[in-house]
Amino acid sequence: MRERGAKLAVGCLLVAALAGPLLAPYDPLASEAAARLAAPSLAHPFGTDQLGRDVLSRLLAAAPLDLGMALAAVGLSVVVGAPLGAAIGFVGGRLERYVARLVDALAAFPLFVLAMGIVAALGASVASVALATAAVNLPFYIRLARAEASVLRQAGFVEAARVGGSGEARILRRFILPALAPTLVAPAAVNCGWAMLNAAALSFLGLGVKPPTPEWGVMVAEGAQYVLSGRWWIALFPGLALTLATLAFGVAGEALGARLDPRIGARGAA
Amino acid sequence: MSAVLRRLVAVPPTLAVVVVATFALTHLLPGDPAAFFTSSPGADSSVVEATRRALGLDEPLWRQFAIYLGRLAQGDLGQSVVSGRPVLDDLARRLPASAELTLAAMAVALAVALPLGARAAARPGGWVARLGRLVAALGGATPTFVTGLCLILLFYYAAGLAPAPFGRLAPALAPPPHVTGFLLIDAVLALDGRACLDALAHLALPAATLALFAAAPLTRVAQAATAATLASDYVRAARANGLSRRRIALSYVLRNAAAPILTTAGLVFTALLGAGVLVERVFAWPGVGAYALDALIALDHSPVQGFILAMATISLLVNLAVDVTATLIDPRLRLVDHA
C-alpha cells in the first residue's frame, strides 16, 4: 500500500519534471489581454493571471525548474557534505568533537535568514537560489554522515580492509562512503521537499528567481494581492503544487526508508 | 564538567563564528554603501571617495572588521541608509511586533500540538491520531506564505471575519500608549477594549499561519515522546503497582516526555524566526523581518547585518535556555556527552 503510493508519487514528480512544459496547453509567457484575471473555465482550467497568461501552462512550465532546483541543491549538499562528514567521523578524536559541536550550534541558527543573505550576496538567479539552499543544508548531511561514519569506523570490514593493506583514504573512499549511502538516501528524499519550499520561499520574497520566469514561488507572489479580492487561482494553484510535490517527496522518502530498514518495513506491512 | 557548564562554554565561540559570518556575508553583498550614502548615484566621484573614507571603506578588510567589532562592543550596529536612523533603534522599535507574533504562534502551536500528540499516542488508531498525522503532514508540506493566503481567502474575503491583512491595528484606531510594545498587553493596560479586540483580530491570522507551521514538528515529537514513555518499563511497573492514571500521566509520562519536546520547541522557535519573514511579508506586519527584507532589497548593509546578528543571538540564547531547562527536568541528560 505504502509502496504503491510512493511509486505513484515518484511517477507524478517525474512526469511533471520531464514532460511538464510539453503538456502545457498555452505558451506560459504569452499574455492575452482580453482574458485577464479570468476565473477557471474549460478554456483555462486554472484561470489566467493579471497579464492574461494561462496559470495551468505556467504551473506545468515551472515544474522542471522547481523540482530541478530542489534536486540540484540536495545533490550538491550531499556531494559536499557526505564526504566531509564521513572523513571527520572516520578520523574521530578531537576534530570530530569540535566539528560536532559546531554543527550542533548551527542547528540553532535561523537557516532561512542565512539563505536570504546568501542569495542577496550572490545575486538573484536560479543558480544562487540552489547554492544558498545547498549551503544552509550542508550541516544536516555533515551531521548524518559524521554520526554514521563514527560507528562504521569500528566495523569489521574496515578492520579487514586495513589488514588487507588499504590506506586510510582508500578505506574512506571505497568502504565507508558506499556503506553510508543507505543511511543518506531516505533523509535526502524527504529533504528534497524542504529544499523546494526553501527555494520557492526565496523567490516568493523577490530574492531568487525573477518574473516573468514561471516558478511556483514567484507565481504565488504575483497572485498574492489578488487573493484579497477573491481571485485565488493565481496564487493558490502554484501553492497547491508546492504542497503536493513536498508531500510526494515525503512519501517517497518514507517508502525508501522502509525498504532500506527492515525494522520499519515490517511495521509498515503490519 | 557538568552538561550545563559545557553548554555555556560553547556559546562564546559560536557567537564569534556568527559575527564573522555576518560580517563576511554582508561584505559579499553587491552595491556600494558609499555611493548609497551620497544619495544620488551620479554624485561627484570625489564626494563618493570622501564618503568612502569617512565610512572606513578604504581600509583593508581586517581593519574594517576590527572597527566593526569595536562598534559592536559599544552596541553600535551602524546606520540604516533607508530610514536614516541607527539600526539598533530601528530593530528595537520593530522587535515587539515580531515578538508578539512569534510568541503568540508558539503558544497556539504548543496548546494544539501537545494534547493532540499525547492523545494520539494514547490511542494510536483513533481519529485524534489521524488528525495529528494530518496536521503534521500538512503543516510540514505547506509553505507558510501559502497557508497565510489560504487563511486570508477564507476568513477575510469569504467569511468577512478577519480585518484586511495589513499591519497590527486598523488605521482608524489610535495605538495604545507604548509600554511593552506588545499591542495586546498595552491595550489591556490602557483599558482600551476596542484596540485590544482589533489588535487580536489582526494578530489571529498571521499567528495561526505560523502556528500551523510550528505545530507539525511539535505534534510529531509529542506523539513519539509520549508513545515511547507509555511503552516503557517504568510506566508498566507504575500501572502494575496500581498508581492512578492521573499520577502516571503527570509524574511519569509528562516528565519523561518533556525533554525531547522542549528541545524540539527550541529548534521550532529558531525556524519561526525565518518563517516570520515570509508571514510578515504576506500580512504587511511591521516587524523586524519585513525591515530586513526591505534592507536586503535596497542593499542596505547595516540593517541586514544587524538583523542576522540579532536573530542568531536570540536563537542561540533561547536554545541555550531550552537545553539547560531540559537538563534540569531530565537528569539523565547530564550523563550524556554530546560529542
Contacts between the chains, C-beta under 8 A, distances in Angstrom:
chain1	res1	chain2	res2	distance
A	96	B	339	7.4
A	97	B	339	4.0
A	100	B	338	7.3
A	100	B	339	5.4
A	101	B	10	5.7
A	101	B	338	7.1
A	101	B	339	6.6
A	102	B	14	7.5
A	102	B	17	7.1
A	104	B	338	6.7
A	105	B	10	6.4
A	105	B	14	4.1
A	105	B	17	7.5
A	105	B	316	7.5
A	107	B	267	6.4
A	107	B	270	7.8
A	108	B	266	7.1
A	108	B	267	7.1
A	108	B	270	5.6
A	108	B	315	5.3
A	108	B	316	5.6
A	108	B	318	8.0
A	108	B	319	3.9
A	109	B	18	7.1
A	109	B	270	7.1
A	109	B	312	5.6
A	109	B	315	6.3
A	109	B	316	7.7
A	110	B	270	5.4
A	110	B	271	7.3
A	110	B	273	4.2
A	110	B	274	4.6
A	110	B	311	4.8
A	110	B	312	6.7
A	110	B	315	5.5
A	111	B	271	7.9
A	111	B	274	6.5
A	112	B	271	7.5
A	112	B	274	2.8
A	112	B	275	6.9
A	112	B	277	7.0
A	113	B	273	6.5
A	113	B	274	5.2
A	113	B	277	7.1
A	113	B	292	7.7
A	113	B	307	7.3
A	113	B	308	5.7
A	113	B	311	5.2
A	113	B	312	7.7
A	114	B	21	7.9
A	114	B	25	7.8
A	114	B	308	7.1
A	116	B	277	7.0
A	116	B	292	7.6
A	116	B	293	7.6
A	116	B	296	6.2
A	117	B	22	7.8
A	117	B	25	4.7
A	117	B	26	7.4
A	117	B	29	7.8
A	117	B	296	7.4
A	117	B	304	6.4
A	117	B	308	5.9
A	118	B	25	6.9
A	120	B	29	5.9
A	120	B	296	4.8
A	120	B	299	7.6
A	120	B	304	7.3
A	121	B	25	5.8
A	121	B	26	7.8
A	121	B	28	3.9
A	121	B	29	5.0
A	121	B	30	7.4
A	122	B	28	7.7
A	123	B	30	6.3
A	193	B	141	6.6
A	197	B	141	7.9
A	197	B	143	5.1
A	200	B	143	6.2
A	201	B	143	6.0
A	201	B	144	7.8
A	201	B	145	6.7
A	201	B	278	5.7
A	204	B	143	7.5
A	204	B	145	5.3
A	204	B	278	6.8
A	204	B	281	7.7
A	205	B	277	7.0
A	205	B	278	7.0
A	205	B	281	6.3
A	205	B	293	6.0
A	206	B	297	6.5
A	207	B	296	6.8
A	207	B	297	7.6
A	217	B	143	7.8
A	220	B	143	7.7
A	220	B	145	6.1
A	220	B	146	6.2
A	220	B	149	7.1
A	221	B	145	7.9
A	224	B	145	7.6
A	224	B	149	6.0
A	224	B	282	6.7
A	227	B	149	4.9
A	227	B	152	5.6
A	227	B	153	5.3
A	227	B	157	7.0
A	228	B	152	6.8
A	228	B	156	7.0
A	228	B	157	6.6
A	228	B	164	7.3
A	228	B	165	7.3
A	229	B	157	7.3
A	230	B	153	7.2
A	230	B	157	4.7
A	230	B	158	7.5
A	232	B	149	7.7
A	232	B	153	5.0
A	232	B	157	7.9
A	235	B	146	7.6
A	235	B	149	5.3
A	236	B	146	7.1
A	236	B	149	6.6
A	236	B	150	6.7
A	236	B	153	7.3
A	239	B	142	7.5
A	239	B	143	6.8
A	239	B	145	7.8
A	239	B	146	3.3
A	239	B	149	6.7
A	239	B	150	7.5
A	240	B	146	7.8
A	242	B	142	7.6
A	242	B	143	5.5
A	242	B	146	6.5
A	243	B	138	7.5
A	243	B	141	4.9
A	243	B	142	4.7
A	243	B	143	7.5
A	243	B	146	6.8
A	246	B	140	7.5
A	246	B	141	3.9
A	246	B	142	7.9
A	247	B	137	6.5
A	247	B	141	4.7
A	250	B	137	7.2
A	250	B	140	7.3
A	250	B	141	6.6
